[in-house]
Amino acid sequence: MGKSLLLGLFTLLCCFRDMDIIQCRMCHLKFPGEKCSRGRGICTGTEDEACMVGRIFKVDGTLWLTFMGCLKNCANVKNIKWSNYLVTFKCCRGYDLCNEYL
């Protein structure tokens, strides 16, 4: 197969990629001021999943923990009380890796 034919096939496959699939940044455990310490990578979400960023805050508003990845039936929520913490979820599906900057 010639190089131009392979390049054309690659371009065609990229253009007709399944639009219901999204890639999301993934990190299971990240503390403030540190790099991702567990589960770093990229996950592939299906049509009923979205990219998300979850943040857990102490009751005084101090960030305690961040996590991100793919989540089924994701919903934006803010300050849900969980024991002595407040939990926030932000979801997106606009483009690949959209949760990197939420």
C-alpha positions in Angstrom: 0.0 0.0 0.0 1.4 3.4 -0.9 2.0 6.1 1.7 -0.7 8.4 0.2 -3.3 5.6 0.3 -2.5 4.9 4.0 -2.6 8.7 4.8 -6.0 9.0 3.1 -7.3 5.9 5.0 -6.1 7.4 8.3 -7.7 10.7 7.5 -11.0 9.1 6.6 -11.1 7.0 9.8 -10.4 10.1 11.9 -13.2 12.0 10.3 -15.8 9.3 10.8 -14.9 8.4 14.3 -17.9 7.5 16.6 -19.0 10.9 17.9 -20.6 9.4 21.0 -17.2 8.3 22.4 -15.2 10.9 24.4 -11.7 10.7 26.0 -11.3 12.1 29.4 -8.3 12.8 31.6 -8.2 10.4 34.5 -6.7 10.7 38.0 -8.1 8.8 41.0 -6.2 10.7 43.7 -4.7 14.2 43.6 -4.0 16.3 46.7 -3.6 20.1 46.5 -0.1 21.1 45.3 0.8 17.6 44.3 0.8 15.6 41.0 -1.7 12.8 40.4 -0.7 10.0 42.8 -3.0 7.2 41.7 -4.8 6.2 38.5 -3.3 8.7 36.1 -4.2 8.3 32.4 -7.0 8.6 29.9 -10.3 6.8 30.0 -12.8 6.4 27.1 -16.3 7.3 27.9 -19.3 5.8 26.1 -22.4 7.6 25.0 -23.9 7.6 28.5 -20.7 8.8 30.2 -19.1 12.2 30.5 -15.8 13.6 31.6 -15.9 14.7 35.2 -13.9 16.4 37.9 -14.8 15.8 41.5 -13.5 17.9 44.3 -13.8 17.3 48.1 -13.5 20.3 50.3 -13.2 20.6 54.1 -16.2 22.3 55.7 -14.1 25.5 55.9 -13.8 25.6 52.1 -10.2 24.3 51.9 -9.7 21.9 49.0 -8.7 18.4 50.3 -8.8 16.1 47.3 -9.4 16.1 43.5 -10.3 13.1 41.3 -11.3 12.9 37.6 -12.3 10.5 34.9 -15.3 9.1 33.1 -18.6 8.9 34.9 -21.9 7.3 33.8 -25.0 9.6 34.2 -22.8 12.5 35.3 -24.5 15.5 36.8 -23.1 18.9 38.0 -23.5 19.2 41.7 -22.1 21.7 44.2 -21.4 21.4 47.9 -23.1 18.1 48.7 -22.5 17.4 52.4 -20.6 14.2 53.0 -19.6 13.7 56.7 -17.3 16.6 57.5 -16.7 17.4 53.8 -18.4 19.1 50.8 -18.3 17.4 47.4 -18.6 19.1 44.0 -18.8 17.4 40.6 -18.4 19.2 37.2 -19.2 17.3 34.0 -18.4 18.0 30.3 -18.8 16.3 26.9 -17.8 19.1 24.6 -14.5 17.7 23.4 -11.8 15.2 24.3 -10.0 15.9 27.6 -12.5 18.7 28.4 -12.1 17.9 32.1 -8.5 19.0 32.2 -9.4 22.6 32.9 -12.7 22.4 34.8 
